Amino acid sequence: MATDHQVRKLMKLIRTDGRLGLAAARAGMDVKTARKYRRLGRLPSECAEPHTWRTREDPFAEVWEEVAGQLGESPGLQAKTIFAELQRRYPGRFQDGQLRTLQRRIRVWRATEGPAKEVFFPQVHEPGVRCESDFCHLTRLGVTIQGQPLRHLLYHFVLPYSNWETGRVCYSESFESLSEGVQSALFELGGVPQRHRTDRLSAAVQPPDRPEEFTRQYEALLSHYGLRGEKIQAGQAHENGDVEQRHHRIRQALDQALLLRGSRDFASREEYAEFIAAQFAQANAGRQARLAEERARLRPLPAGRLCTTKRLKVRVGPSSTIRVQHNVYSVHSRLIGESVEVRVHAEWLEVWYAQRRVERLPRIHGERQHHIQYRHIIDWLVRKPGAFAQYRYREDLFPTSRFRMAYDVLGAGGNGADREYLKILCLAARETQERVDAALGLLLCQDQPLTAWAVQEKVRSEEPITPVTAVRIEAVNLAGYDALLATEGVAS
């Protein structure tokens, strides 16, 4: 079968040389075939007739009306589902290998007789008009901080015209994360577009049953920067399509960069944040020309950032805890019965009393969780050791795995385990947790009696406590090897 390329070559050789036989040989075809295409004056692709006949009998001809009726009533039915139903209705008639034939017929039916498909209309983006932002999950990247898995999100900010993007690591889709992300992006950009679009974030968009479009805090944020808020329709993520596509791209870029790095473990969250910033800088390197067009049309930034920290007045309960946004935190027992101000940031809480900050606590994300610090309550727990066994938040009072192991060893020794363990925990609060942890490791490893007094002696001794994980290898004395070599020399 001659190809278009061969026939074109043949025609060119005939025009230059004039000899059909030589031209056919050089084009790689038979003389009769060459004569045929010289006479036709057309390429093989122009001579081919469309394939309108079947090469084999249609196995679904007798049941196609039934299949078409099912598709008409339920266009979402998959070919596999219909095929399985046909096998059930007509046992032994249809073989598994015929599924592909049915899939082809259904695909043709959908393209010629099926319902119209949703159309996506390309949009014209103008420089400096709109910015989009959203959160995307990065936990699947498998990043760890000093060996500990990092569950996190990325706040992602994109300019649709230039595709300039930036972002920052966060841990929940809270308003505080949204506010810090938007403001950091605008100050990094150096100006303010006209409109800001998000999906239906609960931190920004009111539920459908509310008459207001946006939350009060989000309205204040938009007003401070002179932005006009936009939201997409429920379940229509493609309306925020630019940032959604950039989610996919940045996840790919980060994964590839981690593969090149050779490790997904980082020494600190700050190092990981720098790694992400470097990926954004690399992605934006080729967008500077269009970014310059955007920046020329941006409005100036306000004099300063908007403080969007949420402030709450709460009372410290008799259990030395406060409840903030459906989560429980411990504070020092000195504050029991007092009202304190809690300032809620994206990643931490500040507890203020009498115009002074008395605590800075890591923020819990989610609901019905708790964060109890043993230093806040240990003084009174030592006085009431009977309360430890059934304490609701008891698991929070094992700061490391060695503390838990020590408690189990004490429990195996008989009564008084709670009292003895609480003395050890009190020692950690008054001295340093690290030295107590190291002392527990030594006592457990050396199979020595474990008591609060023994731990105290180890901690307060002047000799340094070497961690059990520290391995010291003595230098190898090579004199014996040298003597062996000398002996071998004499023997030879």
C-alpha positions as CSV (number, residue, x, y, z in Angstrom):
1,M,0.0,0.0,0.0
2,A,1.6,3.2,-1.2
3,T,1.7,6.2,1.2
4,D,1.1,9.9,0.6
5,H,4.8,10.5,1.1
6,Q,5.8,7.9,-1.5
7,V,3.4,9.3,-4.1
8,R,4.5,12.9,-3.5
9,K,8.1,11.8,-4.0
10,L,7.1,9.9,-7.1
11,M,5.4,12.9,-8.7
12,K,8.4,15.1,-7.9
13,L,10.9,12.6,-9.5
14,I,8.7,12.3,-12.6
15,R,8.7,16.1,-13.0
16,T,12.4,16.3,-12.7
17,D,13.5,13.2,-14.5
18,G,10.6,12.0,-16.6
19,R,11.3,8.3,-16.4
20,L,8.5,6.4,-14.6
21,G,10.5,3.2,-13.9
22,L,13.4,5.0,-12.3
23,A,11.1,7.3,-10.3
24,A,9.0,4.3,-9.1
25,A,12.2,2.5,-7.9
26,R,13.5,5.5,-6.1
27,A,10.1,6.1,-4.5
28,G,10.0,2.5,-3.3
29,M,6.9,1.2,-5.2
30,D,5.9,-1.0,-8.1
31,V,5.8,0.5,-11.6
32,K,2.1,-0.5,-12.0
33,T,1.3,1.3,-8.8
34,A,3.3,4.3,-9.9
35,R,1.4,4.4,-13.3
36,K,-1.9,4.2,-11.4
37,Y,-1.2,7.2,-9.2
38,R,0.3,9.2,-12.2
39,R,-3.0,8.6,-14.0
40,L,-5.2,9.4,-11.0
41,G,-3.2,12.5,-10.0
42,R,-4.4,12.1,-6.4
43,L,-2.8,11.0,-3.1
44,P,-3.8,7.6,-1.6
45,S,-5.6,9.4,1.3
46,E,-7.7,11.2,-1.3
47,C,-8.6,8.0,-3.0
48,A,-9.6,6.1,0.1
49,E,-13.3,5.4,0.5
50,P,-14.9,5.7,3.9
51,H,-15.5,2.5,5.8
52,T,-19.3,2.2,6.0
53,W,-19.7,-1.6,6.2
54,R,-19.3,-4.0,9.1
55,T,-16.6,-6.6,9.0
56,R,-18.5,-8.9,11.4
57,E,-22.1,-9.3,12.6
58,D,-23.2,-6.9,15.4
59,P,-23.8,-9.1,18.5
60,F,-26.1,-6.4,20.0
61,A,-28.3,-5.8,16.9
62,E,-31.3,-7.6,18.4
63,V,-31.1,-5.9,21.8
64,W,-30.0,-2.4,20.8
65,E,-33.5,-0.9,20.9
66,E,-33.7,-2.1,24.5
67,V,-30.3,-0.6,25.3
68,A,-31.1,2.7,23.5
69,G,-34.3,2.9,25.6
70,Q,-32.3,2.5,28.8
71,L,-29.9,5.2,27.8
72,G,-32.7,7.5,26.8
73,E,-34.3,7.2,30.3
74,S,-31.0,7.2,32.2
75,P,-28.2,8.8,30.1
76,G,-25.7,8.3,33.0
77,L,-25.7,4.6,32.8
78,Q,-22.3,3.1,32.1
79,A,-21.6,0.5,29.4
80,K,-20.3,-1.9,32.0
81,T,-23.6,-1.7,34.0
82,I,-25.7,-2.3,30.9
83,F,-23.5,-5.2,29.8
84,A,-23.8,-6.9,33.1
85,E,-27.6,-6.5,33.0
86,L,-27.6,-8.0,29.5
87,Q,-25.6,-11.0,30.7
88,R,-28.0,-11.5,33.5
89,R,-31.1,-11.3,31.3
90,Y,-29.6,-13.4,28.5
91,P,-27.4,-16.1,30.1
92,G,-24.6,-17.4,27.9
93,R,-25.4,-15.1,25.0
94,F,-22.8,-12.3,25.6
95,Q,-19.2,-13.0,26.4
96,D,-16.9,-10.8,28.4
97,G,-14.8,-10.0,25.3
98,Q,-17.8,-8.2,23.7
99,L,-17.9,-5.4,26.3
100,R,-15.6,-3.3,24.1
101,T,-18.0,-3.5,21.2
102,L,-20.9,-2.3,23.4
103,Q,-18.8,0.6,24.7
104,R,-18.0,1.7,21.2
105,R,-21.7,1.6,20.2
106,I,-22.8,3.6,23.3
107,R,-20.0,6.2,22.7
108,V,-21.4,6.7,19.1
109,W,-25.0,6.9,20.5
110,R,-23.9,9.6,23.0
111,A,-22.2,11.6,20.3
112,T,-25.1,11.4,17.9
113,E,-28.3,11.0,19.8
114,G,-27.4,11.5,23.5
115,P,-28.0,14.6,25.6
116,A,-26.0,17.8,25.1
117,K,-22.9,18.0,27.2
118,E,-21.9,20.9,29.4
119,V,-20.0,23.6,27.5
120,F,-17.1,25.4,29.1
121,F,-16.7,28.9,27.7
122,P,-13.1,30.3,27.5
123,Q,-12.9,33.7,29.3
124,V,-11.0,36.8,28.3
125,H,-8.8,37.9,31.3
126,E,-7.8,41.5,31.6
127,P,-4.7,42.6,33.5
128,G,-5.1,43.8,37.0
129,V,-8.8,43.0,37.2
130,R,-9.2,39.8,39.1
131,C,-7.4,37.5,41.5
132,E,-8.5,34.1,42.7
133,S,-7.6,32.1,45.8
134,D,-8.4,28.8,47.4
135,F,-7.0,26.1,49.7
136,C,-5.5,22.9,48.5
137,H,-4.4,19.8,50.4
138,L,-0.7,18.9,50.4
139,T,-0.7,16.1,53.0
140,R,-0.4,13.4,50.2
141,L,3.1,14.8,49.4
142,G,4.3,12.8,52.4
143,V,6.3,15.7,53.9
144,T,7.7,15.2,57.4
145,I,9.2,17.6,60.0
146,Q,12.0,15.8,61.9
147,G,10.4,12.5,61.0
148,Q,6.8,13.5,62.0
149,P,4.1,13.6,59.3
150,L,2.9,17.1,58.4
151,R,-0.8,17.4,57.8
152,H,-1.2,20.7,56.1
153,L,-2.9,22.8,53.4
154,L,-1.6,25.5,51.0
155,Y,-3.4,28.8,50.7
156,H,-3.0,29.5,47.0
157,F,-3.3,33.0,45.3
158,V,-3.4,33.4,41.5
159,L,-3.7,36.2,39.0
160,P,-5.6,34.7,36.0
161,Y,-4.1,37.1,33.4
162,S,-0.4,36.5,34.1
163,N,-0.7,33.3,36.0
164,W,1.5,34.8,38.7
165,E,1.0,32.8,41.9
166,T,2.0,32.6,45.5
167,G,0.9,30.8,48.7
168,R,1.7,29.9,52.2
169,V,1.4,26.8,54.4
170,C,-1.6,26.7,56.7
171,Y,-3.5,24.0,58.7
172,S,-7.2,24.8,58.3
173,E,-9.5,26.7,56.0
174,S,-10.2,29.2,58.8
175,F,-10.8,32.9,58.3
176,E,-7.5,33.7,59.9
177,S,-5.7,31.6,57.4
178,L,-7.6,33.2,54.5
179,S,-6.9,36.7,55.9
180,E,-3.2,36.2,56.4
181,G,-3.0,34.5,53.0
182,V,-4.8,37.3,51.1
183,Q,-2.9,40.1,52.8
184,S,0.6,38.4,52.4
185,A,-0.1,37.8,48.7
186,L,-1.2,41.4,48.1
187,F,1.8,42.9,49.8
188,E,4.1,40.5,47.9
189,L,2.4,41.6,44.7
190,G,2.7,45.2,45.5
191,G,-0.8,46.3,44.6
192,V,-4.5,45.4,44.7
193,P,-6.7,44.1,41.8
194,Q,-10.3,45.1,41.4
195,R,-12.0,41.8,42.4
196,H,-11.2,38.7,44.5
197,R,-12.9,35.4,43.7
198,T,-13.1,32.4,46.1
199,D,-15.2,29.2,46.2
200,R,-17.9,29.0,48.8
201,L,-15.5,29.0,51.8
202,S,-17.4,28.9,55.1
203,A,-14.9,31.5,56.4
204,A,-16.0,34.0,53.7
205,V,-19.4,33.1,52.3
206,Q,-22.6,33.0,54.3
207,P,-24.8,29.8,54.2
208,P,-27.7,29.9,51.6
209,D,-30.3,30.7,54.3
210,R,-28.6,34.0,55.3
211,P,-29.5,37.2,53.5
212,E,-26.0,38.5,53.6
213,E,-23.6,37.4,50.9
214,F,-20.4,37.4,52.8
215,T,-19.4,37.1,56.5
216,R,-18.9,40.3,58.4
217,Q,-15.1,39.6,58.9
218,Y,-14.6,38.9,55.2
219,E,-16.5,42.1,54.2
220,A,-14.2,44.1,56.5
221,L,-11.2,42.5,54.8
222,L,-12.5,43.3,51.3
223,S,-13.4,46.9,52.4
224,H,-9.9,47.6,53.8
225,Y,-8.3,46.7,50.5
226,G,-11.1,48.1,48.2
227,L,-11.7,44.7,46.7
228,R,-15.0,43.5,45.3
229,G,-15.8,40.0,46.5
230,E,-17.0,37.2,44.1
231,K,-18.0,33.7,44.9
232,I,-18.7,30.7,42.6
233,Q,-21.8,28.7,42.5
234,A,-22.1,25.7,44.8
235,G,-20.5,22.6,43.3
236,Q,-19.1,24.5,40.3
237,A,-15.3,24.4,40.9
238,H,-14.6,25.2,37.3
239,E,-15.8,28.7,37.8
240,N,-12.6,29.2,39.9
241,G,-10.8,27.3,37.2
242,D,-7.5,29.2,37.0
243,V,-6.6,28.5,40.7
244,E,-8.0,25.0,40.5
245,Q,-5.6,24.2,37.6
246,R,-2.7,25.8,39.4
247,H,-3.5,23.5,42.3
248,H,-2.7,20.6,40.1
249,R,0.4,22.2,38.6
250,I,1.9,23.2,42.0
251,R,1.3,19.8,43.5
252,Q,3.1,18.2,40.6
253,A,6.0,20.7,40.8
254,L,6.4,20.2,44.5
255,D,6.4,16.4,44.1
256,Q,9.0,16.6,41.4
257,A,11.2,19.0,43.4
258,L,11.0,16.7,46.5
259,L,12.1,13.8,44.3
260,L,15.1,15.8,43.1
261,R,15.8,16.8,46.7
262,G,16.1,13.2,47.6
263,S,14.2,13.6,50.9
264,R,10.8,14.7,52.1
265,D,11.9,15.4,55.6
266,F,12.7,19.0,56.8
267,A,14.4,20.2,59.9
268,S,11.6,22.8,60.6
269,R,8.4,24.3,59.2
270,E,10.4,27.4,58.3
271,E,12.7,25.4,56.1
272,Y,9.7,23.8,54.4
273,A,8.1,27.2,53.9
274,E,11.3,28.4,52.2
275,F,11.3,25.3,49.9
276,I,7.7,26.2,48.8
277,A,8.6,29.8,48.3
278,A,11.5,28.8,46.0
279,Q,9.1,26.7,43.9
280,F,6.8,29.7,43.4
281,A,9.7,31.9,42.5
282,Q,10.8,29.4,39.9
283,A,7.3,29.1,38.5
284,N,6.9,32.9,38.3
285,A,10.3,33.5,36.6
286,G,8.8,33.2,33.1
287,R,5.7,35.4,33.8
288,Q,7.4,38.7,34.4
289,A,6.3,40.4,31.2
290,R,2.6,39.8,31.7
291,L,3.0,40.5,35.4
292,A,4.4,43.9,34.6
293,E,1.2,44.6,32.7
294,E,-0.8,43.6,35.7
295,R,1.2,45.7,38.2
296,A,0.8,48.8,36.0
297,R,-3.0,48.5,36.5
298,L,-3.1,47.6,40.2
299,R,-4.4,50.0,42.8
300,P,-2.1,51.1,45.6
301,L,-2.0,49.1,48.9
302,P,-3.4,50.7,52.1
303,A,-1.0,52.1,54.6
304,G,-0.9,48.9,56.7
305,R,-2.4,45.5,57.1
306,L,-5.8,44.8,58.6
307,C,-5.7,43.1,62.0
308,T,-8.2,40.4,61.7
309,T,-7.4,38.6,64.9
310,K,-10.5,37.2,66.6
311,R,-10.9,38.3,70.2
312,L,-13.0,36.3,72.7
313,K,-13.8,36.7,76.3
314,V,-13.9,33.4,78.2
315,R,-13.9,32.4,81.8
316,V,-11.4,29.9,83.2
317,G,-13.3,26.9,84.6
318,P,-12.6,25.0,87.8
319,S,-10.7,22.3,85.8
320,S,-8.2,25.1,84.8
321,T,-9.4,25.0,81.2
322,I,-11.0,27.3,78.7
323,R,-13.2,26.4,75.8
324,V,-12.4,28.2,72.5
325,Q,-14.3,27.4,69.3
326,H,-15.5,24.0,70.5
327,N,-12.0,22.9,71.7
328,V,-10.5,22.7,75.2
329,Y,-7.2,24.3,76.3
330,S,-5.5,24.3,79.7
331,V,-4.2,27.5,81.3
332,H,-2.4,27.9,84.6
333,S,-4.5,27.1,87.7
334,R,-3.9,30.6,89.1
335,L,-6.4,31.9,86.5
336,I,-9.3,29.7,87.7
337,G,-12.5,31.8,88.0
338,E,-11.0,34.7,86.1
339,S,-12.1,36.1,82.7
340,V,-9.4,36.2,80.1
341,E,-9.2,37.5,76.6
342,V,-8.2,35.0,73.9
343,R,-6.8,36.3,70.7
344,V,-7.3,33.7,67.9
345,H,-4.6,33.6,65.2
346,A,-4.3,31.2,62.3
347,E,-1.8,28.9,64.1
348,W,-1.8,29.9,67.8
349,L,-3.9,31.4,70.6
350,E,-2.8,34.2,72.9
351,V,-4.3,34.4,76.4
352,W,-4.3,37.9,77.9
353,Y,-5.1,38.9,81.4
354,A,-4.8,42.4,82.9
355,Q,-3.3,43.7,79.7
356,R,-0.6,41.1,79.8
357,R,0.0,38.0,77.6
358,V,0.1,35.1,80.0
359,E,0.0,32.2,77.5
360,R,0.7,31.4,73.9
361,L,-0.9,28.1,72.9
362,P,-0.8,26.1,69.6
363,R,-4.2,26.3,68.0
364,I,-6.2,23.1,67.6
365,H,-7.9,22.7,64.2
366,G,-11.2,20.8,64.1
367,E,-13.7,20.4,67.0
368,R,-14.1,18.5,70.2
369,Q,-10.3,18.2,70.8
370,H,-8.1,19.2,73.6
371,H,-4.7,20.5,74.5
372,I,-3.7,20.0,78.1
373,Q,-0.2,21.0,79.4
374,Y,0.8,19.2,82.6
375,R,2.7,22.2,83.9
376,H,-0.6,24.1,84.3
377,I,-2.2,21.6,86.7
378,I,0.6,19.4,88.1
379,D,0.8,21.3,91.5
380,W,-2.7,20.3,92.4
381,L,-2.7,16.9,90.7
382,V,0.2,15.9,93.0
383,R,-2.0,16.8,96.0
384,K,-4.9,14.8,94.5
385,P,-3.3,11.7,93.0
386,G,-6.5,9.8,93.1
387,A,-7.9,12.0,90.4
388,F,-5.3,10.9,87.9
389,A,-6.7,7.4,87.1
390,Q,-10.0,8.6,85.7
391,Y,-8.9,12.1,84.5
392,R,-10.6,12.9,81.2
393,Y,-7.5,14.2,79.6
394,R,-5.0,11.8,81.2
395,E,-3.3,10.8,77.9
396,D,-2.1,14.4,77.5
397,L,-0.1,14.0,80.7
398,F,2.4,11.6,79.0
399,P,4.7,14.2,77.3
400,T,6.9,11.5,75.6
401,S,6.8,7.8,75.1
402,R,9.3,7.3,77.9
403,F,7.0,8.9,80.4
404,R,4.3,6.4,79.3
405,M,6.7,3.5,79.6
406,A,7.7,4.6,83.1
407,Y,4.0,4.7,84.2
408,D,3.5,1.2,82.8
409,V,6.5,-0.1,84.7
410,L,5.4,1.6,87.9
411,G,1.9,0.1,87.5
412,A,3.3,-3.4,87.1
413,G,5.1,-2.9,90.5
414,G,1.9,-2.6,92.5
415,N,-0.1,0.2,94.2
416,G,1.1,3.8,94.4
417,A,2.0,4.0,90.7
418,D,-0.1,7.1,90.2
419,R,1.5,9.0,93.1
420,E,5.0,8.0,92.1
421,Y,4.4,8.9,88.4
422,L,3.0,12.3,89.3
423,K,6.1,13.0,91.4
424,I,8.2,12.3,88.3
425,L,5.9,14.6,86.2
426,C,6.3,17.3,88.9
427,L,10.0,17.0,88.7
428,A,9.8,17.5,84.9
429,A,7.8,20.7,85.5
430,R,10.3,22.1,88.0
431,E,13.5,21.0,86.3
432,T,13.6,20.3,82.6
433,Q,11.6,17.7,80.7
434,E,14.5,16.8,78.5
435,R,16.8,15.8,81.5
436,V,13.9,13.8,83.1
437,D,13.2,12.1,79.8
438,A,16.9,11.1,79.5
439,A,17.1,9.9,83.1
440,L,14.0,7.7,82.5
441,G,15.6,6.3,79.4
442,L,18.8,5.3,81.4
443,L,16.9,3.8,84.2
444,L,14.6,1.8,81.9
445,C,17.6,0.6,79.8
446,Q,19.8,-0.4,82.7
447,D,17.0,-2.2,84.4
448,Q,17.4,-0.2,87.6
449,P,14.6,0.4,90.2
450,L,12.3,3.1,88.9
451,T,11.3,5.6,91.5
452,A,10.8,9.4,91.6
453,W,13.8,9.6,94.0
454,A,16.0,7.6,91.5
455,V,15.0,9.9,88.7
456,Q,15.7,13.0,90.8
457,E,19.2,11.7,91.7
458,K,20.0,11.2,88.0
459,V,18.6,14.6,87.1
460,R,20.4,16.6,89.8
461,S,23.7,14.8,89.5
462,E,26.5,16.8,88.1
463,E,27.6,14.2,85.6
464,P,26.0,14.7,82.1
465,I,23.3,12.2,81.2
466,T,24.1,10.6,77.9
467,P,21.1,9.6,75.9
468,V,20.7,5.9,75.3
469,T,20.5,6.5,71.6
470,A,24.0,8.0,71.5
471,V,26.4,5.4,70.1
472,R,30.1,5.7,70.7
473,I,32.6,3.6,68.7
474,E,36.1,3.3,70.1
475,A,39.0,4.0,67.8
476,V,40.5,0.9,66.2
477,N,44.1,0.1,67.2
478,L,45.9,-0.7,64.0
479,A,49.1,-1.9,65.6
480,G,48.0,-5.5,65.6
481,Y,47.3,-5.2,61.8
482,D,50.7,-3.7,61.2
483,A,52.3,-6.6,63.1
484,L,50.4,-9.1,61.0
485,L,51.6,-7.4,57.8
486,A,55.2,-7.5,59.1
487,T,54.8,-11.2,59.9
488,E,53.5,-12.0,56.5
489,G,56.5,-10.1,54.9
490,V,59.0,-12.2,56.9
491,A,57.2,-15.5,56.0
492,S,57.3,-14.7,52.2
